[in-house]
């Protein structure tokens, strides 16, 4: 019985540790896309967050300050995307591709220049888990129930809180209404006196801040060091979660947890077995992507993007 | 009306004359100044590689480098030629750099040791044959390397094919190798700062002038200026990290134009980019954004490898069959996105991204299956039959007739797009989908055909990699070509013929960047940054247009 319980605890915690970077980033993506700006640069923004998290933690010796620097850095990085897409009305996908490329090159470049290493940074201080924060020690004997239950990162709680905060912000406040209006019908919103470009800037920058947080979670909670291209497609899984969750924070959260569970199964079992057949890990890895295509095609509830997504909005010239 | 007044033109002309005269003066002045030499690594490079096999089978190779960064770079390049290991780099307290190479697999590290021992006693051309991209004449000319092997005496057991084979090693060997030839430095290093900078200014100004005088050529301005601006940006970055921008840029040029091998390296790097660039551009012409190049290149590569070893055919036919099989496979894979777009209105950007990762996982799975996998520790397919090898131009270099095929493909695609009614229909869908539909074009069919051809072209890129140089498929050797293809297509404004030039530019950056990294020590990722900045300025062409006050 004890082993079953401890196994379930382990599974739940690893599910959420895998899902957290996904749903934090996905919620960020929702802000950007609800405002009408396609953001496939989430991957790059995560990478920037992961890198500057390590930089901050390295120089300040504090993981929390590293987290802060990561959020700020990724926020600044996202401004590039915002300016190019909103001010210069460029193709948002092209800008996203370039941003991903820039992030991948820049982080490794800076890693080499700042730390003089290739590929992997030095280990830095990490954000302590909840058990360390509450001072729960691992007992030498007997049940470690409390220790095991609290063996997760506080960022997971922050992330879950952010999901619900985002839901309120998007659907219960004037700001959220305006943000969504700009993404659904920019011209109508503009006619009503909402500044389209301002709302789109907000949307993209919020997505950058959140992706930075998720990236810092990867480097400061999961690994404790920066590795080249360490986001490893999570930005795109976050996009998958966002679409599967129908551009809705709660939906994206649920989708992320499902994807996280799939990844956690990979950890907890060497080879998961379903109905007596071994499932290769590669099939678990591609689950989010396949599920997204299925959802997009409308086989499981149709997912419809905001109407003005990807359309640059130029105010008409004054005559 | 006010904007068209001629007085604006006159002002520009005066400005142009001023800059031309200024640049000419600067070049003249620069030529008179004593030229500064950036040569830093002439003479002998000495480094010591200490190899040690632990009793648990892991091997550690360390380079404890002497002073100069060129030495570290050389050692790094030497290590990088072994793809089976992880390399870490750290600074020792006394200011030296320690490179450590960790092998995951005992079989690999023994292989490397054996190769190394043989190599460095061999003739120089054999060294170049084995690892051509890292060894060129100049580096080899001035190398003095010492390799120390420390191997535990006795028997080390090697697991191979589930049979344990004992192998006997000596206690410890030290090998010394020396080549005495003075290192010759590159001409580009002899250029003076002033000359190079004023040349750049002159080129920019001339372009500016050309575009102003001949409006017809103004379409060239944005791509060219995007490249120039990104190079200037790179120069600033290099300056900020405390290196000399001129010698770094000089090294990029030297790395490409200093020898035949280097030029061939550039062409080899450009070949798959021509294919993927064409693929992306073809889709763009129909208004479709194919980000799936990554996956399609992999699918193409995989099927080319399969067709290469599973079929036995006469030489030329085998090559053709490889291309056809791989092209059709990649095309069909890409059609999934086209079909979803046509049938369910799923945006192809999202579906192709997802398909990339699906391809990556699926092929990662397939390559491990006994039917495809070769015998050995590495996840890769069997080597293709020699009848499927694309012939190379010269011996001992991978540059192959795939390059010629790429050029011909570009011409064919240009012809299809601009000289056939099929191409016209596709472009009309890209230009205005509704209008095309009303004039009787079958939109769904056009989209699916376009995605098929786009995927086919990307698949050709993978095919060239496999039957041209790699000769087998592994799931890591194909990363990046699809994304680079987007950059290539954007820079070429999706014109198939211009793609050749822009692919050559990116090939130039790739091969020159590696050389720069080795010579100057500037990280090779600078090239990726330059590439990204180029795309930014192409995407936000309004920045450039506003800067120069050119209307679209």
Interface residues (C-beta under 8 A of the other chain):
Chain A: X38 X40 X80 X84 X88 X89 X90 X91 X93 X94 X95 X97 X98 X99 X100 X101 X102 X104 X105 X106 X108 X109 X112 X113 X116 X117 X118 X119 X120 X233 X236 X239 X240 X243 X280 X282 X283 X285 X286 X289 X290 X292 X293 X296 X297 X298 X305 X310
Chain B: X76 X86 X87 X88 X89 X90 X91 X97 X237 X241 X289 X291 X340 X343 X344 X346 X347 X349 X350 X351 X353 X354 X355 X357 X358 X360 X361 X362 X364 X365 X483 X486 X487 X490 X523 X525 X526 X527 X528 X529 X531 X532 X533 X535 X536 X538 X539 X540 X541 X542 X543
